[in-house]
Amino acid sequence: MIYFDTSYLVRLYFEDEGFTVVRELATANQIACAVHGQAEILSAFHRKFREDLLTPKAYQARLDQFEADREAGAFHWLPAGLEVLERVRTAYAGLPKTVYLRGADALHLATAAAHGFKVVYSNDAHLLAAAPHFKLKGRNPLAD
């Protein structure tokens, strides 16, 4: 099982740069993501709709496909309980001021670490740079 952040999940539904690499990884592995990734992916779908990159019909089709995938168990949604929040607090307390880390990305990293992952897959440079502060390796095969 491998951990995808939302930047990789979105590539399962859109032909964004690097989507073939992400889809190959997803085909060969089970995918895990923090539970808040569901809100983030829906937000990404809506952003594409709002920016007129999707017609209303195409937007609804993406929503329907995601719901079908979710119900079919295509993703392992990992909970963010007290242990995850403690990891977030600990990381921020020791984070150098040079590290830019958004709250949602901290939740991804803390969730992955709390559930025993050693590597996270993402296209987000900030998340990847912060990964070592959670004792994780950040990987972006799109940049390899």
C-alpha positions in Angstrom: 0.0 0.0 0.0 1.3 3.5 -0.8 0.2 6.9 0.4 -1.0 9.5 -2.1 -1.7 13.1 -1.2 -4.5 14.8 -3.1 -2.3 16.2 -5.9 -1.8 12.5 -6.9 -5.4 11.5 -6.4 -6.6 14.2 -8.8 -4.4 12.7 -11.5 -6.5 9.6 -11.3 -9.5 11.6 -12.6 -7.8 14.2 -14.9 -5.1 14.1 -17.5 -2.9 16.6 -15.6 0.8 16.5 -16.1 2.2 13.1 -15.1 -1.1 11.4 -14.9 0.1 8.2 -16.6 2.9 7.7 -14.0 0.4 8.2 -11.2 -2.1 5.8 -12.8 0.6 3.2 -13.2 1.5 3.5 -9.5 -2.2 3.2 -8.6 -2.7 0.2 -10.7 0.2 -1.6 -9.1 -0.6 -0.6 -5.5 -3.4 -0.1 -3.1 -3.8 3.6 -2.4 -4.1 5.2 1.1 -4.9 8.8 1.9 -5.9 10.9 4.9 -9.7 11.1 5.3 -9.6 14.9 4.7 -8.3 14.1 1.2 -11.9 13.5 0.2 -12.8 17.1 0.8 -9.6 18.2 -1.0 -10.4 16.1 -4.1 -13.9 17.4 -4.3 -12.5 20.9 -3.9 -10.1 20.3 -6.8 -13.0 19.0 -9.0 -15.0 22.1 -8.1 -12.1 24.4 -8.9 -11.8 22.9 -12.4 -15.6 23.4 -12.8 -15.4 26.9 -11.5 -12.6 27.8 -13.8 -14.6 26.4 -16.8 -12.3 23.5 -17.3 -15.2 21.2 -16.9 -18.8 21.4 -18.2 -21.5 20.7 -15.7 -22.0 17.3 -17.2 -18.2 16.5 -17.0 -18.1 17.8 -13.4 -21.0 15.6 -12.4 -19.4 12.6 -14.1 -16.2 13.1 -12.0 -18.2 13.4 -8.8 -20.1 10.2 -9.7 -16.9 8.3 -10.6 -15.2 9.4 -7.3 -18.3 8.3 -5.3 -18.4 5.0 -7.1 -14.6 4.5 -6.5 -15.0 5.5 -2.8 -17.9 3.1 -2.3 -16.1 0.3 -4.0 -13.2 0.7 -1.6 -10.7 2.0 -4.2 -9.0 4.0 -1.5 -8.1 3.4 2.1 -9.1 6.5 4.0 -7.0 6.9 7.1 -8.5 8.7 10.1 -6.9 11.7 11.8 -7.3 11.2 15.5 -5.5 12.6 18.6 -2.2 10.9 17.7 -2.2 12.6 14.3 -3.0 16.0 15.8 -0.2 15.5 18.4 2.2 14.8 15.5 1.1 18.0 13.8 1.7 20.0 17.1 5.1 18.4 17.6 6.2 19.1 14.0 5.1 22.7 14.0 6.8 23.3 17.4 10.2 22.2 15.9 9.7 23.4 12.4 12.3 25.8 11.1 10.9 29.1 9.9 12.2 28.3 6.4 9.8 25.4 6.0 6.4 26.4 4.4 3.8 23.9 5.6 0.0 24.3 5.1 -2.2 22.8 7.7 -3.9 20.3 5.4 -0.4 19.1 4.2 0.7 18.7 7.8 -2.4 16.5 8.3 -1.4 14.4 5.3 2.2 14.0 6.6 1.1 13.3 10.2 -1.5 10.8 9.1 0.9 8.9 6.9 3.5 8.8 9.7 0.9 7.7 12.3 -0.2 4.8 10.1 3.3 3.5 9.6 4.1 4.8 6.1 7.7 5.6 5.3 7.1 7.3 2.0 4.5 9.8 0.7 3.8 10.4 -3.0 3.0 14.0 -4.0 3.5 16.6 -6.6 3.5 19.4 -3.9 7.0 20.7 -3.4 6.1 22.2 0.0 4.7 18.9 1.3 7.7 17.0 -0.1 10.2 19.4 1.6 8.4 19.1 4.9 8.2 15.3 4.8 11.5 14.7 6.7 10.1 16.6 9.7 7.6 13.8 10.0 10.3 11.1 9.5 8.9 10.5 6.0 10.5 10.4 2.6 8.7 12.5 0.0 8.6 11.0 -3.5 7.5 12.6 -6.7 8.1 10.2 -9.6 6.8 12.9 -11.9 10.0 14.8 -11.3 12.3 11.7 -11.6 
